[in-house]
Amino acid sequence: MDWNYIKSIVVGQLKQNGVAVDIVVTTSATAYNATTDSYTETLATYEDVMVVFKNPTMQNEAGVFSKSDRLQMLIPATGMPASLDQLPYKIISGSTAWLPEKTVAIKPGGIPVLFIADLK
């Protein structure tokens, strides 16, 4: 299976239907500095990543389907850390910033092609 081809299809679809956001990933944190009472973090910023926002459909206890008040974001795996689902990061769109509550990697064959982030 050509995973790079599948990733390029995902990127193409998100570019066609998405909006640009910046994603700031914390790649590492150093030891605690008692003098400044802080940790030093190493950040990587991915600018103008094309993503799609969506409200998932949920089923309530009575079996009725409706749109959730939750927001999800579809993020391409191309150009992102393969372990994005395990790293702390934030998403910035204009003056709005989100800290994803949970991120799931869609990885057929063990290769991430898409991330789905739950936002609040």
C-alpha positions in Angstrom: 0.0 0.0 0.0 1.3 3.5 -0.9 0.7 5.4 2.3 2.3 8.6 0.9 -0.3 8.6 -1.9 -3.2 8.2 0.7 -1.7 11.0 2.8 -1.6 13.2 -0.3 -5.3 12.5 -1.0 -6.1 13.5 2.7 -4.1 16.7 2.3 -5.8 17.5 -1.0 -9.3 17.0 0.5 -8.5 19.1 3.6 -7.0 21.9 1.4 -10.1 21.9 -0.8 -12.6 22.0 2.1 -10.6 23.3 5.1 -9.4 26.4 6.8 -5.8 27.4 7.8 -4.7 27.2 11.4 -1.5 27.2 13.3 -0.6 24.2 15.4 1.9 24.6 18.3 3.4 21.3 19.6 5.3 20.9 22.8 8.1 18.6 21.7 10.0 18.4 25.0 10.2 19.9 28.4 13.4 20.2 30.5 13.8 19.8 34.2 12.2 22.1 36.6 14.1 25.3 37.3 13.7 26.2 41.0 15.1 29.7 40.5 12.5 30.8 38.0 9.8 28.3 39.3 9.2 27.1 35.7 9.9 24.5 33.1 11.5 25.2 29.8 9.6 23.8 26.8 10.7 23.3 23.3 7.9 24.3 20.9 7.4 23.5 17.2 5.0 25.7 15.3 3.3 24.4 12.1 1.8 27.3 10.3 -1.2 27.4 7.9 -2.1 23.8 8.3 -5.4 23.1 6.4 -7.9 21.5 8.7 -11.7 20.8 8.7 -13.9 21.5 11.7 -17.0 19.4 12.2 -19.7 18.7 14.8 -20.1 15.0 15.1 -23.6 13.4 15.2 -24.4 11.8 18.5 -27.2 9.5 19.6 -29.0 10.2 22.9 -30.5 7.7 25.3 -33.8 7.8 23.4 -32.1 6.8 20.2 -32.5 10.2 18.6 -29.6 11.5 16.5 -28.5 15.2 16.6 -25.5 17.3 16.3 -23.2 17.3 19.3 -22.1 20.5 21.0 -18.6 19.2 20.8 -16.3 20.3 18.0 -13.9 18.0 16.2 -11.0 18.9 13.9 -9.5 16.8 11.1 -5.8 17.3 10.9 -3.6 15.9 8.1 -0.7 13.7 9.3 1.6 14.9 6.6 4.1 17.4 8.0 3.0 16.7 11.6 4.8 14.6 14.2 3.7 11.0 13.8 3.0 11.0 17.6 0.8 14.1 17.6 -1.9 12.0 19.4 0.5 11.6 22.3 2.0 15.1 22.5 0.5 18.3 24.1 -0.4 20.9 21.5 -2.7 23.8 20.9 -4.5 25.0 17.8 -4.7 28.7 16.9 -7.2 30.2 14.5 -7.1 34.0 14.5 -7.7 35.0 18.1 -9.1 31.7 19.1 -7.0 29.0 20.7 -8.0 25.4 21.6 -6.3 22.8 23.7 -7.5 19.5 22.3 -9.0 17.2 24.9 -8.3 14.0 23.0 -6.6 13.2 19.7 -7.0 9.9 17.8 -4.7 8.9 15.0 -6.2 7.2 12.0 -3.4 4.9 11.0 -4.1 2.0 8.7 -1.0 -0.2 8.5 0.5 1.6 11.5 1.1 4.8 9.4 -0.8 7.9 10.5 -2.7 9.5 7.7 -5.2 11.7 9.7 -5.7 12.9 13.2 -9.1 13.6 14.7 -9.0 16.1 17.6 -11.8 16.6 20.1 -12.1 20.3 21.1 -14.1 22.0 23.7 
